[in-house]
Amino acid sequence: MAAYKTLCVAIAALFLTLLLIVGARERASPLVPAGPVVAELRESRPVGIYDTQTYNSGAFGNNPNRTFRSSSIVAPEFGINIWDAQHLAETSSPFLFLTMKEPDSPPSPFILNATDLTLVWADTSTHRDAAMNFRPQSHHGEKFLSFWEGTNAHGRGNGVCVLYDYSYQERHRITTQRLGVGADLHECKLTNDGTALITAYDLVDYNLTMVGGKEYDKLLECYFQEIDLETGELLFSWAASDWFSPRDSHEAYRPNYDFFHLNSVQKVDNISHMPFMVANLGTPGEPLWILNGKRNQFHDISGGNALSFSWQHHARFRNDEGTIITIFDNHHTSNSPGKTGCKRFCSRGMAVHLDFESMTVELAAEYVHPQSVQSGSMGSFQALDAEGVVDGNFVAGWGSNPGVTEYTQDGKCVMDIQFGAYYPGYKFGSTVSSYRAYKGNWIGLPTTNPAISTNWTSYEVYVSWNGATEVRSWAVYVGDEASNHIVTVRHRETVAKDGFETTIRVPHYSWVEVQGLDANGQVLGSTGIWDYELNIEVDVTEMELGTG
């Protein structure tokens, strides 16, 4: 194994809480005032359902969806509770990334347009058992889409981290080395060093009499590994039980004891069955300091509010000094009911400030859901800015509750949407969920052709192009002449792209073709020649472009 350089990791574990390697620095200025604010509904509303009560009653189904004529893809139909278009982070983060987990549909990563919530891309693969943790990431200056796929059982996974390039072609598959299991679902984080940080879970023999178990028992060990993206070489491997005892956990003993439940890793590391955070320096993997939990080393100067997080997910350092940390605080165990309208122990996004000289921690900000939800599992809290700069909006994905909210720097909620119904008192909220939710930028140039369907009776042509982010308009060509498999078509009109699928009114012609154009009018792709009346592609050997 290669020598491992100093690793700055932020680890969130369900039963423990965070690992890092940082030195003390001057404390940064406060992030935002603590306390949530709810925004009013404004204009520029996207297409969706605006009746929250009816949406949550199940009147539109457990997971309302939208279908199309040119594609068999089924997209989510959002419930829209708050939408303040003026204050959404649309320029730097124009897309929303989710991995829908539904009981009756294959798991799929989705990209949605963040300005109107229309579908941009859905992975149509049907071979996988589960897909989670979907987001754009960069590797050596190239943008990739990353997500985990594999088998998911009892809150952990066994599979691989998949990376797609701009054309949605698979470029990398990343998994563990020298372990008996594959990569876990919780994390696949690319680093600036050309590596990936992944998590893993495996049952190992362990004496658990200290926590009420048996002498010859099974411990669910948590690992994270750093893997070279190009070679697959293992650079570093870390095991929770090397540094933490089952006694440190807040989780009660049960068979196959999950004492740590590692769920996020940053080159700065995070744990959730232990409500705390850690830093290591010197000996690789050795904790330098611990925030929260039974071995907490920080004094809470916010009256206990900074250290009240528990069962948390998605811990992230937000500046180079390591003094600002954001966390999704589930605030209750995954075995507790998830519900709306909670009065206490509500889930939240939060940010804390650390002072390494005085070893104090202070709550900088907290963001609760406008409907006051408890998320029994999963969840994310993302700062919409470059690493090290804390001046943008924040996005919370509510995990087992199928919702996403966005907040401004001063705490105002400017977006609250749902992709499934909330059922108060149901154990894990809705039966549809997304492990994390992200906003970000992406350019997709698929190798497929645009899809088309025609309706002769209604004089309508429907066109879409799964994943083509750069299409701005559709050029429509029509024709009636054909001879010796040569079809002549002429340009009829160019119409603006309208959401995922654009409906175009076209009079009766024998043939129709639609071309996707970018912002400069350049052709990106074509549907090919279509028989308008029969709604089938025409097998032509040559096409001539007419005039008119």
Beta strands, then each sheet from edge to edge (+ up, - down):
strand 1: 10-13
strand 2: 19-20
strand 3: 37-38
strand 4: 65-66
strand 5: 75-76
strand 6: 79-83
strand 7: 95-100
strand 8: 108-113
strand 9: 119-122
strand 10: 130-139
strand 11: 142-153
strand 12: 156-164
strand 13: 170-174
strand 14: 188-190
strand 15: 195-206
strand 16: 217-228
strand 17: 234-239
strand 18: 262-266
strand 19: 270-271
strand 20: 277-280
strand 21: 287-291
strand 22: 299-300
strand 23: 313-317
strand 24: 324-329
strand 25: 339-340
strand 26: 348-355
strand 27: 360-368
strand 28: 373-374
strand 29: 380-383
strand 30: 394-397
strand 31: 403-407
strand 32: 412-418
strand 33: 437-440
strand 34: 451-455
strand 35: 460-464
strand 36: 473-483
strand 37: 486-496
strand 38: 501-505
strand 39: 511-517
strand 40: 523-526
strand 41: 530-531
strand 42: 536-537
strand 43: 542-545
sheet 1: 1+ 18- 19+
sheet 2: 2+ 20+ 21-
sheet 3: 3+ 32+ 6-
sheet 4: 3+ 32+ 31- 30+ 29-
sheet 5: 4+ 5-
sheet 6: 9+ 8- 7+ 33-
sheet 7: 10+ 11- 12+ 13-
sheet 8: 14+ 15- 16+ 17-
sheet 9: 22+ 27+ 26- 24+ 23-
sheet 10: 25+ 28-
sheet 11: 34+ 35- 38+
sheet 12: 40+ 39- 36+ 37- 43-
sheet 13: 40+ 39- 41+ 42-
end
